[in-house]
Amino acid sequence: MVICTKRVVLVIMLATISYCFSGENGKADTKGKIVALSEIQQNNLNRIEKYLDEIVSLRAKFVQVSSNGDISNGIFWMKKPGFFRFQYDPPSQILIIGDGTFLSYIDHEIEEIRHMFLSSTPLGFLANKKVNLKEGMVVSKVENSLAAIRYTFRKQSEPDSGSITLVFSDKPLKIRKWVVVDAKGIETEVTFSDLETDVDIENITFEIPRKFFVKDGDE
């Protein structure tokens, strides 16, 4: 039962990543608005862009919460350009890997793998060699407090198709979470802890397990 519940959560996450900026599965309940940034908000956006741009690699623990309240945990790795790994804690047997071109969803329990282009997901721009938060994206909401800075982004060509909110602590500036909402209103929140940047990560971390490419009798 636990494994089944976790798989539902992870499939929701995959669907959210896939649909968030697609515009092919309905519209969000609230139409996306473009906000005019104050000088302070623009300066903070520039700081955020510079911070993300300067990250070469990242490792952190994460807690993932879906709209229905289900929770899963794991470790997240990122290495520029374009490499991701979401390693979920047992009993889940799910692995999500970005290899620079594709984002692959792997279920070891049923030995299934699915792919999508990394560039079609809202995660793609975070691992670009050059991070540009203004290219093809618009800011639809800004929330600043003493504890956090939150910027919500939408696709410029399809502002109603979903959003991604990046949440940062300040002084020093550090990413704490992201929240993805797809066109159907499904929300997935990923919160980071024990975050380290510019760490040494071997490329093998982002390799898809060989068993998904080797057929019986090939060895």
BELGI-V945207 format. One record per pair of residues at least 24 apart in sequence whose C-alpha atoms are under 10 Angstrom apart, sorted by the first residue. I is the first residue (numbers start at 1). GAP is how many residues later the second one is. D is the distance in whole Angstrom. If there is no record, write none. Layout:
I|GAP|D, I|GAP|D
This chain:
2|89|8, 2|90|8, 3|87|9, 3|88|6, 3|89|6, 3|90|8, 3|91|10, 3|106|10, 4|87|10, 4|88|9, 5|65|8, 5|66|9, 5|67|10, 5|87|9, 6|64|7, 6|65|8, 6|66|7, 6|67|10, 6|82|10, 6|84|10, 6|85|8, 6|86|6, 6|87|9, 6|88|9, 7|65|10, 7|85|7, 7|86|9, 7|87|8, 7|100|9, 8|58|10, 8|62|9, 9|55|9, 9|56|8, 9|57|6, 9|58|9, 9|59|9, 9|60|9, 9|61|6, 9|62|8, 9|63|8, 9|179|9, 10|54|9, 10|55|10, 10|56|9, 10|60|10, 10|61|10, 10|62|8, 10|78|9, 10|82|9, 10|84|8, 10|85|9, 10|86|9, 10|95|9, 10|97|10, 10|178|10, 11|83|10, 11|94|9, 12|54|7, 12|55|9, 12|174|8, 12|175|9, 12|176|8, 13|51|9, 13|52|9, 13|53|8, 13|167|9, 13|168|10, 13|169|10, 13|173|9, 13|174|8, 13|175|6, 13|176|9, 13|177|10, 14|82|9, 14|89|10, 14|90|9, 14|91|7, 14|100|10, 14|102|10, 14|107|10, 14|174|10, 15|167|8, 15|171|9, 16|105|9, 16|106|9, 16|146|9, 16|164|7, 16|165|7, 16|166|5, 16|167|8, 16|168|9, 16|169|9, 16|170|7, 16|171|7, 16|172|7, 17|86|10, 17|99|10, 17|101|10, 17|103|9, 17|104|6, 17|105|6, 17|106|8, 17|107|10, 17|145|10, 17|147|10, 17|163|7, 17|164|9, 17|165|8, 17|171|9, 18|85|10, 18|98|8, 18|99|9, 18|100|9, 18|102|7, 18|103|6, 18|104|8, 18|164|9, 19|101|9, 19|102|8, 19|103|9, 19|142|8, 19|143|8, 19|162|9, 19|163|6, 19|164|7, 19|165|9, 19|167|10, 20|100|9, 20|101|7, 20|102|7, 20|134|9, 20|135|9, 20|140|10, 20|141|6, 20|142|5, 20|143|7, 20|144|8, 20|160|7, 20|161|6, 20|162|4, 20|163|6, 20|164|9, 20|165|9, 20|166|9, 20|167|10, 21|99|7, 21|100|7, 21|101|7, 21|133|8, 21|134|6, 21|135|10, 21|136|10, 21|137|7, 21|138|9, 21|139|9, 21|140|6, 21|141|6, 21|142|7, 21|143|9, 21|160|10, 21|161|7, 21|162|8, 22|98|8, 22|99|9, 22|100|10, 22|133|9, 22|136|8, 22|139|7, 22|140|8, 22|160|9, 22|161|8, 23|132|10, 23|134|10, 23|135|7, 23|136|9, 23|137|8, 23|138|5, 23|139|8, 23|159|9, 23|160|7, 23|161|10, 24|137|8, 24|159|8, 25|136|8, 25|157|9, 25|158|6, 25|159|7, 26|134|9, 26|135|7, 26|136|10, 26|156|9, 26|157|6, 26|158|6, 26|159|10, 27|131|10, 27|132|10, 27|133|6, 27|134|6, 27|135|8, 27|155|8, 27|156|5, 27|157|6, 27|158|8, 28|131|9, 28|132|6, 28|133|6, 28|134|6, 28|135|9, 28|153|8, 28|154|7, 28|155|4, 28|156|5, 28|157|6, 28|158|9, 29|131|8, 29|132|10, 29|133|10, 29|154|8, 29|155|8, 29|156|7, 30|130|7, 30|131|10, 30|132|10, 30|153|10, 30|155|9, 31|109|10, 31|128|7, 31|129|5, 31|130|9, 31|131|9, 32|106|10, 32|107|9, 32|108|6, 32|109|9, 32|121|9, 32|122|7, 32|123|9, 32|124|10, 32|126|9, 32|127|5, 32|128|5, 32|129|8, 32|130|8, 32|131|8, 33|105|9, 33|106|8, 33|107|5, 33|108|8, 33|120|10, 33|121|9, 33|126|7, 33|127|8, 34|103|10, 34|104|6, 34|105|6, 34|106|5, 34|107|8, 34|118|10, 34|119|9, 34|120|9, 34|122|9, 34|125|8, 35|103|8, 35|104|6, 35|105|5, 35|106|6, 35|107|8, 36|102|10, 36|103|8, 36|104|9, 36|105|9, 36|106|10, 37|102|8, 37|103|10, 37|104|9, 37|105|8, 41|101|8, 41|102|9, 41|103|9, 41|108|10, 41|110|9, 44|100|10, 44|105|8, 44|107|10, 44|126|10, 44|129|10, 45|88|8, 45|89|9, 45|94|10, 45|97|10, 45|104|10, 45|105|10, 45|106|8, 46|86|10, 46|87|9, 46|88|10, 47|126|8, 48|83|10, 48|85|9, 48|101|9, 48|103|10, 48|118|10, 48|120|8, 48|125|8, 48|126|9, 48|127|9, 49|77|10, 49|81|9, 49|82|6, 49|83|7, 49|84|6, 49|85|9, 50|80|10, 50|81|8, 50|82|9, 50|83|10, 51|80|9, 51|122|7, 51|123|8, 51|124|9, 52|73|10, 52|74|7, 52|75|9, 52|76|10, 52|77|10, 52|78|9, 52|79|7, 52|80|9, 52|81|10, 52|121|10, 52|122|9, 52|123|9, 53|27|10, 53|73|8, 53|74|9, 53|75|8, 53|76|7, 53|77|6, 53|78|5, 53|79|8, 53|80|10, 54|75|9, 54|76|9, 54|77|9, 54|143|10, 54|144|9, 55|24|9, 55|25|8, 55|71|10, 55|72|9, 55|74|9, 55|75|10, 55|76|10, 55|141|10, 55|142|6, 55|143|6, 55|144|10, 56|24|6, 56|25|8, 56|71|9, 56|72|10, 56|73|8, 56|141|7, 56|142|5, 56|143|8, 56|144|10, 57|24|9, 57|26|9, 57|27|10, 57|70|9, 57|139|8, 57|140|6, 57|141|5, 57|142|6, 57|143|7, 57|144|7, 58|26|9, 58|69|10, 58|137|7, 58|138|6, 58|139|4, 58|140|6, 58|141|6, 58|142|9, 58|143|9, 59|25|10, 59|26|9, 59|133|9, 59|134|9, 59|135|8, 59|136|6, 59|137|5, 59|138|6, 59|139|9, 59|140|7, 59|141|9, 59|142|9, 60|26|10, 60|116|10, 60|131|9, 60|132|6, 60|133|6, 60|134|5, 60|135|4, 60|136|6, 60|137|9, 61|25|10, 61|26|9, 61|27|10, 61|129|10, 61|130|8, 61|131|6, 61|132|5, 61|133|6, 61|134|7, 61|135|10, 62|24|9, 62|25|10, 62|26|9, 62|114|10, 62|115|9, 62|127|10, 62|128|6, 62|129|5, 62|130|4, 62|131|6, 62|132|9, 62|133|9, 63|25|10, 63|114|9, 63|126|8, 63|127|6, 63|128|5, 63|129|7, 63|130|8, 64|24|10, 64|113|10, 64|114|10, 64|115|10, 64|124|7, 64|125|6, 64|126|4, 64|127|7, 64|128|9, 65|114|10, 65|122|8, 65|123|6, 65|124|5, 65|125|7, 65|126|8, 66|113|10, 66|114|10, 66|120|8, 66|121|6, 66|122|5, 66|123|6, 66|124|9, 67|114|10, 67|118|9, 67|119|6, 67|120|5, 67|121|6, 67|122|8, 68|118|9, 68|119|9, 68|120|10, 69|119|10, 71|118|10, 71|119|10, 72|118|10, 73|117|9, 73|118|10, 73|119|10, 74|118|10, 75|117|9, 75|118|10, 75|119|10, 75|120|10, 76|116|9, 76|119|9, 77|118|10, 77|119|10, 77|120|10, 77|122|10, 77|124|8, 77|128|8, 77|129|9, 78|48|9, 78|49|7, 78|119|9, 78|120|10, 78|121|10, 78|123|9, 78|127|10, 78|128|9, 79|47|10, 79|48|7, 79|49|9, 79|50|9, 79|118|10, 79|119|9, 79|120|9, 79|121|9, 79|122|7, 79|123|9, 79|124|9, 79|126|10, 79|127|9, 80|46|9, 80|47|5, 80|48|6, 80|49|6, 80|50|9, 81|43|9, 81|44|10, 81|45|9, 81|46|5, 81|47|5, 81|48|5, 81|49|9, 82|36|8, 82|37|9, 82|41|9, 82|42|7, 82|43|8, 82|44|8, 82|45|5, 82|46|6, 82|47|8, 82|124|10, 83|35|9, 83|41|9, 83|43|10, 83|44|7, 83|45|9, 83|120|9, 83|122|9, 83|123|6, 83|124|10, 84|34|10, 84|39|9, 84|40|9, 84|43|8, 84|121|9, 84|122|7, 84|123|10, 85|120|7, 85|121|6, 85|122|9, 85|123|10, 86|120|10, 95|113|9, 95|114|10, 96|110|9, 96|112|9, 97|108|9, 97|109|6, 97|110|8, 97|111|7, 98|25|10, 98|26|9, 98|29|10, 98|108|7, 98|109|9, 98|110|9, 99|104|9, 99|106|10, 99|107|6, 99|108|7, 99|109|8, 100|24|9, 100|27|9, 100|28|9, 100|106|9, 104|104|8, 105|103|10, 106|102|8, 106|103|9, 106|106|9, 108|101|10, 108|103|10, 108|104|10, 111|100|9, 111|101|8, 112|100|8, 113|95|9, 113|99|7, 122|31|10, 122|32|9, 122|33|9, 122|40|10, 122|41|8, 122|42|7, 122|58|8, 123|41|9, 123|55|10, 123|57|10, 137|26|10, 138|25|10, 139|24|10, 139|25|10, 139|26|9, 140|24|10, 140|25|9, 141|24|9, 142|24|10, 143|24|9, 144|24|10, 144|25|10, 145|24|9, 145|25|10, 146|24|8, 146|25|10, 147|24|10, 148|25|9, 148|26|10, 148|27|10, 148|28|9, 149|24|9, 149|25|10, 149|26|9, 149|27|10, 150|25|10, 150|26|10, 150|27|9, 150|28|9, 151|27|10, 152|26|9, 152|27|9, 152|28|9, 153|27|10, 159|24|10, 161|24|9, 162|24|9, 162|25|10, 163|24|10, 164|24|10, 164|25|10, 165|24|9, 167|24|9
